[in-house]
Amino acid sequence: MNPPLSGHRQPQAGPEHEPDARSDSPQKAESSSDATAERREWLSLLARASRAELDTALQHVFDGTSRPAFDWLRVPETGLAMVRGRMGGTGDPFNTGEATVTRATLRLKTGTVSRPVGVAYQLGRDKRRAELAALCDALLQTAEHAPAIRAHVLGPVSRRLIAQREARRAEVAATRVEFFTMVRGE
């Protein structure tokens, strides 16, 4: 057996160090994947929210009170990300170009043991928007603020996106041409 890497601790033997049988249950794995899918959905909505939507909603949520304090794990920073595509959605990947992306990561100062970490990746250069989205992500992980953030941030953004999608569908449907073939001689 190879010696452990420096700084790496070997797992301890004994009943107090054995993994909890409940942690390997399919039910916990399923709830973990549900939570991951839910977070993926709200991060998607936060990425599409405008700065004004985020700022107005957070002002409404914290009406008259101060927003929670947080520590920066990664201050908002802007960089480039390579955008990739596939021919027909299934072909070999190719680089289509670069997009400007702003990212931020923060940790709430909640005074509890588990301090939620919020992350945000936004297209564009708006650092304040990335900060607000990361704050919303962290707040959505708290029982105290999650219902208000869902109601005042995610709900309106979701409704706006659905309305935009429906308007686009109506616009496309108005210009749709139906082609048909007439059979001659029968």
Secondary structure as the mmCIF struct_conf table of DSSP 4:
data_model
#
loop_
_struct_conf.conf_type_id
_struct_conf.id
_struct_conf.beg_label_comp_id
_struct_conf.beg_label_asym_id
_struct_conf.beg_label_seq_id
_struct_conf.end_label_comp_id
_struct_conf.end_label_asym_id
_struct_conf.end_label_seq_id
HELX_LH_PP_P HELX_LH_PP_P1 ASN A 2 LEU A 5
TURN_TY1_P TURN_TY1_P1 SER A 6 GLY A 7
HELX_LH_PP_P HELX_LH_PP_P2 HIS A 8 ALA A 13
BEND BEND1 GLY A 14 GLY A 14
HELX_RH_3T_P HELX_RH_3T_P1 PRO A 15 HIS A 17
BEND BEND2 GLU A 18 GLU A 18
HELX_LH_PP_P HELX_LH_PP_P3 PRO A 19 ASP A 20
HELX_RH_3T_P HELX_RH_3T_P2 ALA A 21 ASP A 24
BEND BEND3 SER A 25 SER A 25
HELX_RH_AL_P HELX_RH_AL_P1 PRO A 26 ARG A 48
BEND BEND4 ALA A 49 ALA A 49
HELX_RH_AL_P HELX_RH_AL_P2 ARG A 51 VAL A 61
TURN_TY1_P TURN_TY1_P2 PHE A 62 GLY A 64
BEND BEND5 THR A 65 THR A 65
HELX_LH_PP_P HELX_LH_PP_P4 SER A 66 ALA A 69
STRN STRN1 PHE A 70 ARG A 86
HELX_RH_3T_P HELX_RH_3T_P3 MET A 87 GLY A 89
TURN_TY1_P TURN_TY1_P3 THR A 90 THR A 90
BEND BEND6 GLY A 91 GLY A 91
STRN STRN2 PRO A 93 LEU A 108
BEND BEND7 GLY A 111 SER A 114
STRN STRN3 VAL A 117 LEU A 123
BEND BEND8 GLY A 124 ARG A 125
HELX_RH_AL_P HELX_RH_AL_P3 LYS A 127 LEU A 140
TURN_TY1_P TURN_TY1_P4 GLN A 141 GLN A 141
BEND BEND9 THR A 142 THR A 142
TURN_TY1_P TURN_TY1_P5 ALA A 143 HIS A 145
HELX_RH_AL_P HELX_RH_AL_P4 ALA A 146 ILE A 149
HELX_RH_PI_P HELX_RH_PI_P1 ARG A 150 LEU A 154
HELX_RH_AL_P HELX_RH_AL_P5 GLY A 155 ALA A 174
TURN_TY1_P TURN_TY1_P6 THR A 175 THR A 175
HELX_LH_PP_P HELX_LH_PP_P5 MET A 182 ARG A 184
#
